[in-house]
Amino acid sequence: MGDRNVAQWLAAFVPAAVTVSRREIALGALGALLGLGSAAWLSHHMLAGLNPWFIAPMGASAVLLFAVPSSPLAQPWSIVGGNLVAALIGVTCARWVPDLALACALAGSLAIAAMFALRCLHPPSGAVALTAVLGGPAVHALGYAFVLWPVAIDSLLLLMAALVFNVSARRRYPHHAHAPAPPHFTRDVLPSARVGLTLQDLHAAIEARGELLDVSEDDLQDLFVEAEHRAWRRRFGSLRCGEIMSRDVVSATPSMAAQDAWQRMIHHAVKALPVVDARSRLLGIVTLHDFFVGHGATAGGEIATQAGHAAWLVGDIMTPDVLTASPAQELVDLMHAFSDGGRHHLPVVDHDRRLVGMLTQSDMVAALFRAGIERAASVPAN
């Protein structure tokens, strides 16, 4: 082995830099302090006459529950199911295997196999299994009661503390995927999932690898989407809404007759009208959809033309809750709204919420197409 190979081999022992934020480090330490402290205090008062009333593997569980709560190994079923099955196996091995070393080996091995089978892999549970074997006379005297007192009680108390702390800290715990509903309520996957890396691709790759990764497939996909987002920003530069938006915007007012707004949309061949007040501040938006499902539609789905419906105003049918953009906002930040979010147009407003432009899917497509052509032209030919 050459000197260079030796240096590379030795460099592998140097710990990798921690990429977690200081806030997460502080939350992990504070969570363990509060979680272990409260769980131990409650356990002591509940099991004061029992020895042991709090077991050491809870410290390892606290590392997962408070420092890496997004880990699949830190989820509620992992700590409760893992600790219970490991304790049960550990007590069984301690009672029926006379050789101490063999009992330890069997307890750890069988606990891992059982946790895989029950989908509750939790590394500290391996220590729970060994505690049942090596815990001494106090633990051995408890027998199978050790599974309930203190293992189950300690696990549940620590889990409750983790739930309260992580939710209070606005962490997503239990950590599970948020599957966005398709905007059109069909079986088609979201537009962003039809090209590039998909969750199915990740699942197939992880399955082919055959190893357990301490990160969920959904988190991997989120990381990839974020990386792809950054790559788009680097590739297309900093195109902003103010550069491509329409500035001469056709709008409506709340007091305008709905029929007049409808005619205005037909005349200008637009599918939406932002609704503004006398100072051009955005109040809402009225779209083709609003005409057909709102108060201005007849039972047959046609725009009301009878005298009885002539009184409907734009303010009666408009959508007041409007997603907006700002002139300085980068287009990349709005890709999700236009693709997966199903948006066709976004009003652009200034800091006083005054309407200054309108951004549409056509504007986005044209701008990104143009940027792609310019980038391709700037690449020197081989």
Secondary structure as UniProt FT lines:
FT   HELIX           3..11
FT   TURN            12..13
FT   HELIX           22..46
FT   TURN            48..49
FT   HELIX           57..62
FT   HELIX           63..67
FT   TURN            69..70
FT   HELIX           72..74
FT   HELIX           76..96
FT   HELIX           100..118
FT   HELIX           124..134
FT   HELIX           137..142
FT   TURN            143..144
FT   HELIX           145..146
FT   HELIX           147..152
FT   HELIX           153..168
FT   TURN            169..170
FT   TURN            183..184
FT   HELIX           191..193
FT   HELIX           199..209
FT   HELIX           217..236
FT   TURN            237..238
FT   HELIX           241..244
FT   TURN            254..255
FT   HELIX           258..268
FT   STRAND          272..276
FT   TURN            278..279
FT   STRAND          281..287
FT   HELIX           288..293
FT   TURN            295..296
FT   TURN            299..300
FT   HELIX           307..309
FT   TURN            310..311
FT   HELIX           314..317
FT   TURN            327..328
FT   HELIX           331..334
FT   HELIX           335..339
FT   STRAND          345..349
FT   TURN            351..352
FT   STRAND          354..360
FT   HELIX           361..378
//
